[in-house]
Amino acid sequence: MPTDAQGITDVVAGVARERIHSAITNAWPARKQREFMLAQSAREGVFVALNADDDTVVACQFLDLYSSILPAMSHVASIGTFVRPEFRGHGLGKQLWRATKAYAVVNGYTKAAIQVRGSNLAAQSYYKSLGFQECGRMKGQVVVDGAPDDEVLFEMFF
Ligand SMILES: CC(C)(COP(=O)(O)OP(=O)(O)OC[C@H]1O[C@@H](n2cnc3c(N)ncnc32)[C@H](O)[C@@H]1OP(=O)(O)O)[C@@H](O)C(=O)NCCC(=O)NCCS
């Protein structure tokens, strides 16, 4: 929900600050995140995992249209996943995917796609564990702090 915008920004900003996981190097401020969420179509959304103690967002998974302008790709979802460091490896990513995938299927997607940095072997292992298959690699696709990295492409057909 747009009310989660600040929490989502905090999680994504934390991952961006780590520099090693994502091509996102600057998270949007909460205001822009909120505007983005309000502008999402009815088939898109951000799933969040909340800390039971204080309701803060500890993990989130984005489900967006792969292309917002090409009807020919309206069956393809784009995914992004962010978990706060102290909550990683406890099954949150897997649980988020259960919710995201169910929502994607109900909303008419038949395929999901994701790009992961070549050096991010943990995330590649995560997406493979969900059933995604590697389907390509773009070499030198990102440069973060002067260091080039590949982007590995994964896809899953529902
Ligand atoms: C990658 C990430 C989303 C995974 O979420 P998570 O909640 O830590 O993952 P889960 O605990 O649900 O693990 C699910 C499976 O993923 C794989 N996995 C998760 N972390 C892993 C790691 N560090 N090394 C290898 N495999 C890993 C395992 O197969 C695991 O299954 P198992 O526990 O039965 O072995 C999370 O660690 C994260 O946010 N990392 C930093 C940001 C990032 O890289 N995002 C992806 C950018 S595209």
The ligand as a Gaussian input file, in Angstrom:
#p B3LYP/6-31G(d) Opt

LIG

0 1
 C       18.411000     -12.428000      -2.501000
 C       17.310000     -12.209000      -1.453000
 C       16.154000     -11.472000      -2.097000
 C       16.824000     -13.604000      -0.997000
 O       15.835000     -13.441000       0.005000
 P       15.944000     -14.263000       1.374000
 O       14.761000     -13.976000       2.200000
 O       17.267000     -14.002000       1.978000
 O       15.888000     -15.771000       0.792000
 P       15.207000     -17.039000       1.480000
 O       15.647000     -17.146000       2.888000
 O       13.756000     -17.044000       1.203000
 O       15.908000     -18.227000       0.678000
 C       15.256000     -18.920000      -0.379000
 C       16.304000     -19.697000      -1.144000
 O       17.186000     -18.801000      -1.826000
 C       18.505000     -19.333000      -1.836000
 N       19.377000     -18.415000      -1.100000
 C       18.988000     -17.385000      -0.313000
 N       20.071000     -16.739000       0.171000
 C       21.151000     -17.353000      -0.343000
 C       22.553000     -17.147000      -0.210000
 N       23.062000     -16.163000       0.543000
 N       23.389000     -17.980000      -0.860000
 C       22.898000     -18.975000      -1.641000
 N       21.574000     -19.225000      -1.793000
 C       20.719000     -18.423000      -1.152000
 C       18.450000     -20.690000      -1.166000
 O       18.230000     -21.671000      -2.151000
 C       17.209000     -20.550000      -0.284000
 O       16.587000     -21.781000      -0.046000
 P       17.021000     -22.686000       1.242000
 O       16.886000     -21.786000       2.427000
 O       16.034000     -23.801000       1.217000
 O       18.423000     -23.091000       0.998000
 C       17.835000     -11.426000      -0.211000
 O       18.920000     -12.122000       0.339000
 C       18.246000      -9.993000      -0.512000
 O       17.435000      -9.086000      -0.406000
 N       19.531000      -9.778000      -0.850000
 C       20.022000      -8.411000      -1.098000
 C       19.276000      -7.700000      -2.211000
 C       19.298000      -8.492000      -3.489000
 O       20.296000      -9.101000      -3.865000
 N       18.154000      -8.461000      -4.192000
 C       18.015000      -9.070000      -5.479000
 C       18.348000      -8.050000      -6.499000
 S       17.796000      -8.611000      -8.086000

